Amino acid sequence: MKAIKKQFSKRASDYNTYTKWMKDKDLLRLCTLPLNDYVDTAKCLDIGGGTGWLAFEDYKKSGRDWTVVDISEDMGNIVPKAVKFLCANAENIPLPNESFDFIIIRSVLEYTNVELVLQEVKRLLKEEGYFVLAQKVMDGYSLDVNLILELERLRNPLKKNLGFMSNLRKKVSATGLKVLNSRTYTQKYSIDFTKWLSRNNTISDANQSALRKIIDSLDDEVTERTGLELIENTLYSNLTWAIITCHKNSHINPNTSVVVSMIVEKVENKKKYILLQKRKYLFTEPHYYNVWELPQGKIEPNESIMDTAKRELFEETNLELSQNLLHNNSTIINDIQLERVDVLTSVFSKGSMNYLGLCLLVNVKGKVKSNIQDNEPQWIGIKDLKRILLEEKIFPLNIPMLERYFEINKLE
């Protein structure tokens, strides 16, 4: 581990310039897709995040709370002040359990005990958190494995080869993390050949000579398969990445969560409208992505039903809850606070989603603000609502609620 730390400390000053894969826009987009499911208050961790480039890129857009863990203090000295830095070994990170909503690792496991690092990820991830693992793999080099292994041995004997995508999936699954999806991404890579040979002066002269000999002897068939080609003083190659997105739970909601759903009503020009929005949880619930739903959310610790309704409504739509159109009051008996909230209906769902849904009928004040959580809230007229209920996809928990709304109001 000391040798690895020494190597990265030596590379720190030129790391952002030399490590071109790090700033690849498509790779960045694929690795951070799960963040689209999160509000900007999510806490995020980049393990082996080096100079904090990825963390700072997201911070500039979202303002999210990012922490970078890296073994090199010299890397940490380059991390922007807006990002927290912790110098630590990825196999033993001194942070509390369940601290983060999102954890990412990119091109780090080859320097570590993979199983120990993945156990740390599971420990640090919140109950419904996401983990993204991005590693260079051999999937694109099936006929040229020995060539690639020799190049890696000469350039960096401290680095282990992690094999193919299937190997990584098995290791991730063995920790109990739920693999939601996996994909490969081929990156067209180019670098100044002189820089590639020296690798920030970490490669011996003998190994540089051996590397040059291999590159000079490449034939057209190898170039066609691997993308490896030296043109003038630029080396081109194809890098194949495995990108694996995981969830902490084997089941998305193994325990029953109490969800407060709201039918938000308004009358305009003597016409009644209901607020619906599109569900945007692409990774945890891909089969319900982009379906209609009511504003809703789970009751958090120490919240009342009405507290949850007010918070979720504001977070998702920027609207303030004005009134529960049915009834609610609160009383205290001895030291126990009792909240009575009349609901339009209650719905229990069991399966991959275990929810007890309480449906309130409310009105609001303020104006809808779109894209707070990328959920596209819209005011829907009763005629269109009926059509949506009959013809379009609606989040299952909300279907009985809307049906009950039509029954009570005797709407046609």
Long-range contacts (C-beta under 8 A, 24 or more apart in sequence): 1-71, 1-89, 3-158, 4-71, 4-111, 4-158, 5-71, 5-72, 7-156, 7-158, 7-202, 8-50, 8-70, 8-71, 8-72, 8-74, 8-75, 9-72, 9-73, 9-74, 9-75, 10-200, 10-201, 10-202, 11-199, 11-200, 11-202, 12-50, 12-51, 12-72, 12-74, 12-75, 12-77, 12-78, 13-74, 13-78, 14-200, 15-50, 15-51, 15-75, 15-78, 16-51, 16-53, 16-78, 18-191, 18-195, 18-199, 18-200, 19-50, 20-189, 20-190, 20-191, 21-107, 21-187, 21-189, 21-239, 22-50, 22-53, 22-54, 22-106, 23-53, 24-187, 26-185, 26-187, 27-134, 27-185, 27-187, 27-241, 27-243, 28-54, 28-57, 30-134, 30-183, 30-185, 30-243, 31-104, 31-106, 31-132, 31-134, 31-243, 32-58, 32-104, 32-132, 33-245, 33-282, 33-283, 34-102, 34-130, 34-132, 34-245, 34-282, 34-283, 35-62, 35-64, 35-102, 36-280, 36-282, 36-374, 37-130, 37-280, 37-281, 37-282, 37-283, 37-284, 38-64, 38-101, 38-102, 39-315, 39-372, 39-373, 40-64, 41-65, 42-101, 42-102, 43-67, 43-99, 43-100, 43-101, 43-102, 44-100, 44-101, 44-102, 44-103, 44-104, 45-69, 45-99, 45-100, 45-102, 45-103, 45-104, 45-124, 46-103, 46-104, 46-105, 46-106, 47-90, 47-93, 47-103, 47-104, 47-105, 47-108, 47-117, 47-120, 47-121, 48-90, 48-105, 48-106, 48-107, 48-108, 48-111, 49-79, 49-104, 49-106, 50-75, 51-75, 51-78, 51-79, 52-78, 52-79, 52-80, 52-83, 52-85, 54-104, 54-106, 55-79, 55-83, 56-80, 56-82, 56-83, 59-83, 67-95, 67-100, 69-93, 90-117, 90-120, 91-116, 91-117, 91-120, 92-116, 92-120, 93-120, 93-124, 95-124, 97-123, 97-124, 98-123, 98-124, 98-125, 98-126, 98-127, 98-129, 99-124, 99-126, 100-124, 100-125, 100-126, 100-129, 101-126, 101-129, 101-130, 102-129, 102-130, 102-131, 102-132, 103-129, 103-130, 103-131, 103-132, 104-131, 104-132, 104-133, 104-134, 105-131, 105-132, 105-133, 105-134, 105-135, 106-134, 106-135, 107-134, 107-135, 107-136, 108-135, 109-133, 109-135, 109-162, 109-168, 110-135, 110-136, 110-159, 110-160, 110-161, 110-162, 111-158, 111-159, 111-160, 114-162, 114-171, 115-171, 115-174, 115-175, 118-171, 118-172, 118-174, 118-175, 118-177, 119-175, 121-175, 121-177, 122-175, 122-176, 122-177, 122-248, 125-248, 126-248, 127-248, 127-249, 128-247, 128-248, 128-249, 128-252, 128-284, 129-247, 129-248, 130-245, 130-246, 130-247, 130-283, 131-177, 131-245, 131-246, 131-247, 131-248, 132-243, 132-244, 132-245, 132-246, 133-168, 133-172, 133-242, 133-243, 133-244, 133-246, 134-241, 134-242, 134-243, 134-244, 135-162, 135-168, 135-241, 135-242, 136-162, 136-239, 136-240, 136-241, 136-242, 137-162, 137-163, 137-164, 137-165, 137-167, 137-168, 137-184, 137-240, 137-241, 137-242, 138-163, 138-164, 138-240, 139-164, 139-165, 139-184, 139-240, 139-242, 140-184, 140-186, 140-226, 140-238, 140-239, 140-240, 141-225, 141-226, 141-240, 143-225, 144-222, 144-225, 144-226, 147-214, 147-222, 147-226, 148-226, 150-214, 151-211, 151-214, 154-203, 154-207, 154-210, 154-211, 154-214, 155-199, 155-203, 155-207, 155-211, 156-199, 156-202, 156-203, 164-242, 165-242, 165-244, 168-242, 168-244, 169-244, 172-244, 172-246, 176-250, 177-246, 177-247, 177-248, 178-246, 178-247, 178-248, 178-249, 178-250, 178-251, 179-244, 179-245, 179-246, 180-245, 180-246, 180-247, 180-283, 180-284, 180-286, 181-244, 181-245, 181-283, 181-286, 182-242, 182-243, 182-244, 182-245, 183-242, 183-243, 184-240, 184-241, 184-242, 184-243, 185-240, 185-241, 185-243, 186-238, 186-239, 186-240, 186-241, 187-238, 187-239, 187-240, 187-241, 188-227, 188-236, 188-238, 189-227, 189-236, 189-237, 189-238, 189-239, 190-234, 190-235, 190-236, 190-237, 191-234, 191-235, 192-233, 192-234, 192-235, 193-230, 193-233, 193-234, 193-235, 194-233, 196-235, 245-283, 247-283, 247-284, 251-352, 252-284, 252-285, 252-352, 252-353, 253-352, 253-353, 253-354, 253-355, 254-354, 255-354, 256-348, 256-354, 256-355, 256-356, 257-298, 257-299, 257-354, 257-355, 257-356, 258-298, 258-299, 258-355, 258-356, 258-358, 259-296, 259-297, 259-298, 259-299, 259-355, 259-356, 259-357, 259-358, 259-397, 260-296, 260-297, 260-298, 260-299, 260-305, 260-308, 260-309, 260-312, 260-357, 260-358, 260-360, 261-294, 261-295, 261-296, 261-357, 261-358, 261-359, 261-360, 261-397, 261-398, 261-401, 262-294, 262-295, 262-296, 262-309, 262-312, 262-313, 262-321, 262-359, 262-360, 262-361, 262-362, 263-294, 263-344, 263-359, 263-360, 263-361, 263-362, 263-401, 263-402, 263-405, 264-294, 264-295, 264-313, 264-317, 264-319, 264-362, 264-363, 264-364, 265-325, 265-361, 265-362, 265-363, 266-363, 266-364, 266-379, 271-381, 271-382, 272-381, 272-382, 273-379, 273-380, 273-381, 273-382, 274-379, 274-380, 274-382, 274-385, 274-405, 275-317, 275-319, 275-364, 275-368, 275-377, 275-378, 275-379, 275-380, 276-377, 276-378, 276-380, 276-385, 276-388, 277-316, 277-317, 277-375, 277-376, 277-377, 277-378, 278-375, 278-376, 279-375, 279-395, 280-373, 280-374, 280-375, 285-353, 288-393, 288-395, 288-396, 291-392, 291-393, 291-394, 291-395, 292-388, 292-392, 292-393, 292-394, 292-395, 292-398, 293-394, 293-395, 293-398, 294-359, 294-395, 294-398, 294-401, 294-402, 295-377, 296-357, 296-397, 296-398, 304-330, 304-339, 305-339, 305-341, 305-358, 305-360, 306-339, 306-341, 309-360, 309-362, 313-362, 313-364, 315-372, 315-373, 316-372, 316-373, 316-375, 316-377, 317-368, 317-369, 317-372, 317-377, 318-366, 318-367, 318-368, 318-369, 318-372, 319-364, 319-365, 319-366, 319-367, 319-368, 320-364, 320-365, 320-366, 321-362, 321-364, 322-362, 322-363, 322-364, 322-365, 323-362, 323-363, 324-360, 324-361, 324-362, 325-361, 325-362, 325-363, 326-360, 326-361, 344-401, 344-404, 344-405, 344-408, 345-400, 345-401, 345-404, 347-397, 347-400, 347-401, 349-396, 349-397, 353-396, 353-397, 355-397, 357-397, 357-398, 357-401, 359-401, 359-404, 361-405, 382-411, 386-411, 386-412
